[in-house]
Amino acid sequence: MKRLFLLLTLTVFLCELFPKASQDSSFRTLSQLIQNKGLYMEQKENRIAEIRKMLEIPNITPKQRYDINLQLYNEYKKFVSDSAIYYMQQNITIAKQLNNTAWLQESNLDFVSLAIIVGMYIESLNILQSINPETLSNDLLIKYYNCYKELYTHYSSNNPFTHIYKENSKVYRDSLLQVLDKQSNHYKIVYAEKLDDENRLSEAKQILQEILDKTEADTHEKAVLSYALANIYKKEGNINLQKKYYTQSAICDIKNVIKENASMHALASTLYETGDVEEAYNCIKSSMEDAMYCNARLRTYEVSQIFPIIDSAYQENVTRQKTKLKVLLLLVSLLSVFLIMAVIYVYRQMKRVARIRKELYQTNLKLNELNNDLQATVNQLHTVNKALSDVNTELSEANQIKEAYIGHFLDLCSTYINKLEKYQSTLNKKAREKKLEELYKILKSRDMIDNELKELYENFDHIFLHLYPNFVDEFNSLLQDNERFQLKPNELLNVELRIYALIRLGITDSSRIANFLHYSANTIYSYRTRVRNKAAVPREEFELMVMKIGAIKKS
């Protein structure tokens, strides 16, 4: 009875010391993502580095530089605000130098949307007041009204005149709804926000849920939709759904490396209110790191308001657990003493009982079981050996293919050497016979070079399509239906396909591709840009997807 009492006591303390972990799979996913945020940041930085390399291409046009700066701005906007500001200022300078009013308006509005995030409210208002909305296109008018809406929304936080600025924000939201396409998701999201403010929560939920159900990938739009739904459930007092959608939004933010986010902070507050202090601390710590990394002043302020409260509760929780741990260690020590005494008692009882024959019988039974297990193991080894044999056969076939291609290139090199020797012999003969005009004509002619280049490209096309026989079909599948390449009779690859064949082989530098194909680097860049514009997939992911054509997929 004493031992049973000790075991029960130990169980109670263990349960108190290590509270039950959340069984929600999405929250477990979020916890893992928080620990691995660095991986997504590394991917983001690599993608930015690839875009930044395009600025180093010689002789790029102002339009190309403007487009590249815009790509970098979009990558940095909710990631590192200072860098985003730099590239947008570069575009403002380009627009002023070219006296391009449309570019200048677009760049100023993009700058304002970023300045609002970092808290440059006066600068944002000055720029917006300097813009005449009557001169804006519909797309820029959408940005214009959206900037005003966001400016007053951000400025209303922690402000004694909050109600005034919120009303201003609603006015510009109504203007925004007037110019948006009513069938677009942007319109539906803004309209749902209006319904939320009017406490028409059921209608707002229905709109947001319909869009969310159609959104499969973990995009930034999914994060926005989930966050908006969570806020509605917060109003309704539905804690479980509130947690679910805040968590879903936070997962999307981490995967898209959105450092300027609100969902993680909101989730931390919800977890703290429900007593999940440790989880709340992890979330608020991650939120603070993101806000400071992005230099998002409003987010930093919001997080700083609750961070000390959660941190204090977390430290108190840690102190309580340490105290419980000390008590637990004492109980374990006492239990160990009882266990040692029990072991000694059992040992003495066993010495008094001679049951050797029964033990031998049990041992024989175990040996039979071990023999059966051994036989099963041997059968498994035979299966593994057969699988290894099959793999060795496949490797042997792969080596034969590799040797065949190596032999082909050696023959090709040998053929070029023989041609050069024959060409040199012809030139020597003309020189010896002093047939200078014929010699000059041969040297001046490009027929041999053109023929050799043609033959080189044909050999390249044949070899590449042997390696990737479905390259053309898979490449066309990445393009819009009306933009797919139709090859001429007897044509294996055209110039565009050959450029992307080299990219598939790992040659991504435009200068190296230009040297191989005997074009200028600008021409190669133009070809690449033109093809990306035809893509049916996101432009920034197009070349990455080309690199995956023909890749061996793990089953």
C-alpha positions, 0 to 999 in steps of 0.5 A: 500500500505504501508503494502504491501511494508513492506511485500515485503521488509521483504520477500526480506531480508528473502531470502537474510538472509537465502539462498536457501538450496541445493536441492540435496538429496545426499548433504543433506544426506552428511550433516546428515552423517557429524553430525552423524560421531560419530555413524559410529566411534562407530561401527568401534571401537566396531568391532575393540574391538571384533577383539582385544579380540581374542588376549587375547585368551590363547595359540594362535599360532603365525600364529593366532596372525599374522592374528589377527594383520593383521585384526587390521592393515586393520581396523586401516590403514585409521582410526588411523595410529599410531595404524595401525603402531603398529600392523604391527610392531608386525607382522614384529617382528613375521615374523623375529622370525619365519624367515618367508621371505614371511610374512616379505616381506608382512608386510614390504610392508604393513608398507610402504603403511601406512608410505606413508600416515603418511609422512614417505617417507625416511623410506618407500624408504629405505624399498622398496630399501631393497626388491629384487622384483625378490623374490616376489610373484605376489601378493606381486609384485603388492603391491611393485609396488603400494607402489612405485607409491603411494610414488612418487605420495605423494612426488610430492605434493608441491615439486619443482621437482614435474614433476620428481617424477610424471614421476617416479610414472608413470613408476611404474604405468606402471609396476603395469599394467604389473602384474595386472589381466587385468580383475580385477577392480584394473587394470581397475582403474589404467588404467583409471588413466593412461588415465586421465593423457593422457587426454583421458577423455572419455575412462577413464570415460567409464571404471570408470562408468561401474565399478561404475554402477555395485557397489551397496553398499557404499564401499571404492571402490565406494568412489575411483571410484566416486572421480576419476570420479569427478576429470575427470569432474573437468578437463572438467569443469562440476561443477554439476557432479563434486559436485555429485561424490565428494559428493558420494565419501565423503558419502562412506568415512564416512560410511566406517570410512575412515579418510584418504580421499581426497573427502571431501577436494575436495568437500569443494574447489568446494563448495567454488568456487561456492559460497556455503560458509557455506556448504564448511566450514562444509566440510573443517572442517570435512576434517580437523578433519579426517586428524588430527584424522588419523595423515595423514600428506599430507591430513592435509597439503592439508586441511591447505592450503585452510582452512583459506581461507574458514574460513575467507569467512565463518566468513565474511558471518556470519558477513553479516548475523548478520548485515542483521538480525539487519535490519530485526529485525528493520523491524519486529518491525515496522511491529509489530506496524502496525499490532497492529494498524490494530488489534485495527482498526478491533476490533473497526469495529467488535464492531460496527457490530452486526452479532450475528445470522450469527455468531451462524449459522457459529458456528452451522455449525462448531459444526456439522463438529466437531461432524463428526470429533468426529465420525471419531475419535471414529471409529479410536479408535475402529480400534486401540482397535481391533489392540491392542486386536490382539496384546494382543492375540499374547502376550498371545500366546507368554507367553504360549510358554514361560511358556511351555519352562519354564515348560520343563526346570523345568521338566528337572531340576527335572529329573536331581535331581531324577537321582542324588538321584538315583545315590547317593542311588546306591553308598550308597548301594554299600558302605553299602554292602562294594562292593568296587570293584563295587563302584570303577567301577561305580565311574570310569565309564564315561557312565553316564556322556557321556549319560547325556551330549548326552541327554543334547545336544539333549535337547538343539538341540530340544529347540533351533530348536523350537526357531529358526526352520530355523536356519540350512537352514539360516546358510547354506545360509551364507556358500559357496555352496560346504561347506554347512553342511549335517546333518546325519540321526536323527542328529539335530545339529553337533558340528559346528552348535551347537557352532554357535547356542550358539553364536546366543543365545549371548554366544560369548566367546570361553571359555564359549562355550568350557565349555558347549561343553566340548572342549578346547578354542583352539578347539572352536577357530579353529572351528570358524575360519574354519567355517568363512573361508567357508563363502560366506559373508565377514569373519568379518561380518559372526558372526554378520549375524549369530546373525541376524538369526531368528530375528524379522524384523520390517515391 
